[in-house]
């Protein structure tokens, strides 16, 4: 049984690429917020440890 003609892979990959391009900017904002939060926590811990 040959199922290669059932799925339109070019349409699938074009749709996936479009969704990825649309969502990528929002994902970068979320990643930037998490990175800044981690950086701030490291700086705060370093300042607390230097005062002790």
Phi and psi restraints in degrees (range 20) as a CNS / XPLOR table:
assign (resid 1 and name C) (resid 2 and name N)
       (resid 2 and name CA) (resid 2 and name C) 1.0 -101.5 20.0 2
assign (resid 2 and name N) (resid 2 and name CA)
       (resid 2 and name C) (resid 3 and name N) 1.0 113.3 20.0 2
assign (resid 2 and name C) (resid 3 and name N)
       (resid 3 and name CA) (resid 3 and name C) 1.0 -104.8 20.0 2
assign (resid 3 and name N) (resid 3 and name CA)
       (resid 3 and name C) (resid 4 and name N) 1.0 14.1 20.0 2
assign (resid 3 and name C) (resid 4 and name N)
       (resid 4 and name CA) (resid 4 and name C) 1.0 -67.5 20.0 2
assign (resid 4 and name N) (resid 4 and name CA)
       (resid 4 and name C) (resid 5 and name N) 1.0 -24.3 20.0 2
assign (resid 4 and name C) (resid 5 and name N)
       (resid 5 and name CA) (resid 5 and name C) 1.0 -88.5 20.0 2
assign (resid 5 and name N) (resid 5 and name CA)
       (resid 5 and name C) (resid 6 and name N) 1.0 -1.5 20.0 2
assign (resid 5 and name C) (resid 6 and name N)
       (resid 6 and name CA) (resid 6 and name C) 1.0 -74.1 20.0 2
assign (resid 6 and name N) (resid 6 and name CA)
       (resid 6 and name C) (resid 7 and name N) 1.0 -42.1 20.0 2
assign (resid 6 and name C) (resid 7 and name N)
       (resid 7 and name CA) (resid 7 and name C) 1.0 -100.9 20.0 2
assign (resid 7 and name N) (resid 7 and name CA)
       (resid 7 and name C) (resid 8 and name N) 1.0 138.5 20.0 2
assign (resid 7 and name C) (resid 8 and name N)
       (resid 8 and name CA) (resid 8 and name C) 1.0 -94.8 20.0 2
assign (resid 8 and name N) (resid 8 and name CA)
       (resid 8 and name C) (resid 9 and name N) 1.0 91.2 20.0 2
assign (resid 8 and name C) (resid 9 and name N)
       (resid 9 and name CA) (resid 9 and name C) 1.0 -68.1 20.0 2
assign (resid 9 and name N) (resid 9 and name CA)
       (resid 9 and name C) (resid 10 and name N) 1.0 -31.9 20.0 2
assign (resid 9 and name C) (resid 10 and name N)
       (resid 10 and name CA) (resid 10 and name C) 1.0 -66.5 20.0 2
assign (resid 10 and name N) (resid 10 and name CA)
       (resid 10 and name C) (resid 11 and name N) 1.0 -40.6 20.0 2
assign (resid 10 and name C) (resid 11 and name N)
       (resid 11 and name CA) (resid 11 and name C) 1.0 -64.5 20.0 2
assign (resid 11 and name N) (resid 11 and name CA)
       (resid 11 and name C) (resid 12 and name N) 1.0 -41.1 20.0 2
assign (resid 11 and name C) (resid 12 and name N)
       (resid 12 and name CA) (resid 12 and name C) 1.0 -60.1 20.0 2
assign (resid 12 and name N) (resid 12 and name CA)
       (resid 12 and name C) (resid 13 and name N) 1.0 -48.7 20.0 2
assign (resid 12 and name C) (resid 13 and name N)
       (resid 13 and name CA) (resid 13 and name C) 1.0 -70.4 20.0 2
assign (resid 13 and name N) (resid 13 and name CA)
       (resid 13 and name C) (resid 14 and name N) 1.0 -33.8 20.0 2
assign (resid 13 and name C) (resid 14 and name N)
       (resid 14 and name CA) (resid 14 and name C) 1.0 -65.9 20.0 2
assign (resid 14 and name N) (resid 14 and name CA)
       (resid 14 and name C) (resid 15 and name N) 1.0 -41.5 20.0 2
assign (resid 14 and name C) (resid 15 and name N)
       (resid 15 and name CA) (resid 15 and name C) 1.0 -66.3 20.0 2
assign (resid 15 and name N) (resid 15 and name CA)
       (resid 15 and name C) (resid 16 and name N) 1.0 -42.8 20.0 2
assign (resid 15 and name C) (resid 16 and name N)
       (resid 16 and name CA) (resid 16 and name C) 1.0 -61.8 20.0 2
assign (resid 16 and name N) (resid 16 and name CA)
       (resid 16 and name C) (resid 17 and name N) 1.0 -42.5 20.0 2
assign (resid 16 and name C) (resid 17 and name N)
       (resid 17 and name CA) (resid 17 and name C) 1.0 -64.9 20.0 2
assign (resid 17 and name N) (resid 17 and name CA)
       (resid 17 and name C) (resid 18 and name N) 1.0 -38.9 20.0 2
assign (resid 17 and name C) (resid 18 and name N)
       (resid 18 and name CA) (resid 18 and name C) 1.0 -65.3 20.0 2
assign (resid 18 and name N) (resid 18 and name CA)
       (resid 18 and name C) (resid 19 and name N) 1.0 -44.4 20.0 2
assign (resid 18 and name C) (resid 19 and name N)
       (resid 19 and name CA) (resid 19 and name C) 1.0 -63.3 20.0 2
assign (resid 19 and name N) (resid 19 and name CA)
       (resid 19 and name C) (resid 20 and name N) 1.0 -41.1 20.0 2
assign (resid 19 and name C) (resid 20 and name N)
       (resid 20 and name CA) (resid 20 and name C) 1.0 -64.6 20.0 2
assign (resid 20 and name N) (resid 20 and name CA)
       (resid 20 and name C) (resid 21 and name N) 1.0 -40.7 20.0 2
assign (resid 20 and name C) (resid 21 and name N)
       (resid 21 and name CA) (resid 21 and name C) 1.0 -65.9 20.0 2
assign (resid 21 and name N) (resid 21 and name CA)
       (resid 21 and name C) (resid 22 and name N) 1.0 -35.1 20.0 2
assign (resid 21 and name C) (resid 22 and name N)
       (resid 22 and name CA) (resid 22 and name C) 1.0 -71.4 20.0 2
assign (resid 22 and name N) (resid 22 and name CA)
       (resid 22 and name C) (resid 23 and name N) 1.0 -41.1 20.0 2
assign (resid 22 and name C) (resid 23 and name N)
       (resid 23 and name CA) (resid 23 and name C) 1.0 -85.1 20.0 2
assign (resid 23 and name N) (resid 23 and name CA)
       (resid 23 and name C) (resid 24 and name N) 1.0 -20.2 20.0 2
assign (resid 23 and name C) (resid 24 and name N)
       (resid 24 and name CA) (resid 24 and name C) 1.0 -60.0 20.0 2
assign (resid 24 and name N) (resid 24 and name CA)
       (resid 24 and name C) (resid 25 and name N) 1.0 -38.3 20.0 2
assign (resid 24 and name C) (resid 25 and name N)
       (resid 25 and name CA) (resid 25 and name C) 1.0 -65.9 20.0 2
assign (resid 25 and name N) (resid 25 and name CA)
       (resid 25 and name C) (resid 26 and name N) 1.0 -40.3 20.0 2
assign (resid 25 and name C) (resid 26 and name N)
       (resid 26 and name CA) (resid 26 and name C) 1.0 -68.3 20.0 2
assign (resid 26 and name N) (resid 26 and name CA)
       (resid 26 and name C) (resid 27 and name N) 1.0 -36.3 20.0 2
assign (resid 26 and name C) (resid 27 and name N)
       (resid 27 and name CA) (resid 27 and name C) 1.0 -65.3 20.0 2
assign (resid 27 and name N) (resid 27 and name CA)
       (resid 27 and name C) (resid 28 and name N) 1.0 -37.5 20.0 2
assign (resid 27 and name C) (resid 28 and name N)
       (resid 28 and name CA) (resid 28 and name C) 1.0 -66.4 20.0 2
assign (resid 28 and name N) (resid 28 and name CA)
       (resid 28 and name C) (resid 29 and name N) 1.0 -35.7 20.0 2
assign (resid 28 and name C) (resid 29 and name N)
       (resid 29 and name CA) (resid 29 and name C) 1.0 -64.1 20.0 2
assign (resid 29 and name N) (resid 29 and name CA)
       (resid 29 and name C) (resid 30 and name N) 1.0 -44.1 20.0 2
assign (resid 29 and name C) (resid 30 and name N)
       (resid 30 and name CA) (resid 30 and name C) 1.0 -64.3 20.0 2
assign (resid 30 and name N) (resid 30 and name CA)
       (resid 30 and name C) (resid 31 and name N) 1.0 -43.6 20.0 2
assign (resid 30 and name C) (resid 31 and name N)
       (resid 31 and name CA) (resid 31 and name C) 1.0 -63.4 20.0 2
assign (resid 31 and name N) (resid 31 and name CA)
       (resid 31 and name C) (resid 32 and name N) 1.0 -39.3 20.0 2
assign (resid 31 and name C) (resid 32 and name N)
       (resid 32 and name CA) (resid 32 and name C) 1.0 -65.2 20.0 2
assign (resid 32 and name N) (resid 32 and name CA)
       (resid 32 and name C) (resid 33 and name N) 1.0 -40.9 20.0 2
assign (resid 32 and name C) (resid 33 and name N)
       (resid 33 and name CA) (resid 33 and name C) 1.0 -63.4 20.0 2
assign (resid 33 and name N) (resid 33 and name CA)
       (resid 33 and name C) (resid 34 and name N) 1.0 -43.3 20.0 2
assign (resid 33 and name C) (resid 34 and name N)
       (resid 34 and name CA) (resid 34 and name C) 1.0 -64.8 20.0 2
assign (resid 34 and name N) (resid 34 and name CA)
       (resid 34 and name C) (resid 35 and name N) 1.0 -41.2 20.0 2
assign (resid 34 and name C) (resid 35 and name N)
       (resid 35 and name CA) (resid 35 and name C) 1.0 -64.8 20.0 2
assign (resid 35 and name N) (resid 35 and name CA)
       (resid 35 and name C) (resid 36 and name N) 1.0 -41.3 20.0 2
assign (resid 35 and name C) (resid 36 and name N)
       (resid 36 and name CA) (resid 36 and name C) 1.0 -66.1 20.0 2
assign (resid 36 and name N) (resid 36 and name CA)
       (resid 36 and name C) (resid 37 and name N) 1.0 -39.3 20.0 2
assign (resid 36 and name C) (resid 37 and name N)
       (resid 37 and name CA) (resid 37 and name C) 1.0 -62.4 20.0 2
assign (resid 37 and name N) (resid 37 and name CA)
       (resid 37 and name C) (resid 38 and name N) 1.0 -43.6 20.0 2
assign (resid 37 and name C) (resid 38 and name N)
       (resid 38 and name CA) (resid 38 and name C) 1.0 -65.0 20.0 2
assign (resid 38 and name N) (resid 38 and name CA)
       (resid 38 and name C) (resid 39 and name N) 1.0 -40.4 20.0 2
assign (resid 38 and name C) (resid 39 and name N)
       (resid 39 and name CA) (resid 39 and name C) 1.0 -64.2 20.0 2
assign (resid 39 and name N) (resid 39 and name CA)
       (resid 39 and name C) (resid 40 and name N) 1.0 -42.3 20.0 2
assign (resid 39 and name C) (resid 40 and name N)
       (resid 40 and name CA) (resid 40 and name C) 1.0 -63.8 20.0 2
assign (resid 40 and name N) (resid 40 and name CA)
       (resid 40 and name C) (resid 41 and name N) 1.0 -39.9 20.0 2
assign (resid 40 and name C) (resid 41 and name N)
       (resid 41 and name CA) (resid 41 and name C) 1.0 -65.7 20.0 2
assign (resid 41 and name N) (resid 41 and name CA)
       (resid 41 and name C) (resid 42 and name N) 1.0 -37.3 20.0 2
assign (resid 41 and name C) (resid 42 and name N)
       (resid 42 and name CA) (resid 42 and name C) 1.0 -66.0 20.0 2
assign (resid 42 and name N) (resid 42 and name CA)
       (resid 42 and name C) (resid 43 and name N) 1.0 -42.1 20.0 2
assign (resid 42 and name C) (resid 43 and name N)
       (resid 43 and name CA) (resid 43 and name C) 1.0 -65.4 20.0 2
assign (resid 43 and name N) (resid 43 and name CA)
       (resid 43 and name C) (resid 44 and name N) 1.0 -41.8 20.0 2
assign (resid 43 and name C) (resid 44 and name N)
       (resid 44 and name CA) (resid 44 and name C) 1.0 -64.8 20.0 2
assign (resid 44 and name N) (resid 44 and name CA)
       (resid 44 and name C) (resid 45 and name N) 1.0 -41.5 20.0 2
assign (resid 44 and name C) (resid 45 and name N)
       (resid 45 and name CA) (resid 45 and name C) 1.0 -64.9 20.0 2
assign (resid 45 and name N) (resid 45 and name CA)
       (resid 45 and name C) (resid 46 and name N) 1.0 -38.0 20.0 2
assign (resid 45 and name C) (resid 46 and name N)
       (resid 46 and name CA) (resid 46 and name C) 1.0 -66.5 20.0 2
assign (resid 46 and name N) (resid 46 and name CA)
       (resid 46 and name C) (resid 47 and name N) 1.0 -39.4 20.0 2
assign (resid 46 and name C) (resid 47 and name N)
       (resid 47 and name CA) (resid 47 and name C) 1.0 -67.9 20.0 2
assign (resid 47 and name N) (resid 47 and name CA)
       (resid 47 and name C) (resid 48 and name N) 1.0 -41.1 20.0 2
assign (resid 47 and name C) (resid 48 and name N)
       (resid 48 and name CA) (resid 48 and name C) 1.0 -63.0 20.0 2
assign (resid 48 and name N) (resid 48 and name CA)
       (resid 48 and name C) (resid 49 and name N) 1.0 -41.1 20.0 2
assign (resid 48 and name C) (resid 49 and name N)
       (resid 49 and name CA) (resid 49 and name C) 1.0 -71.0 20.0 2
assign (resid 49 and name N) (resid 49 and name CA)
       (resid 49 and name C) (resid 50 and name N) 1.0 -28.9 20.0 2
assign (resid 49 and name C) (resid 50 and name N)
       (resid 50 and name CA) (resid 50 and name C) 1.0 -75.2 20.0 2
assign (resid 50 and name N) (resid 50 and name CA)
       (resid 50 and name C) (resid 51 and name N) 1.0 -26.8 20.0 2
assign (resid 50 and name C) (resid 51 and name N)
       (resid 51 and name CA) (resid 51 and name C) 1.0 -79.0 20.0 2
assign (resid 51 and name N) (resid 51 and name CA)
       (resid 51 and name C) (resid 52 and name N) 1.0 -21.5 20.0 2
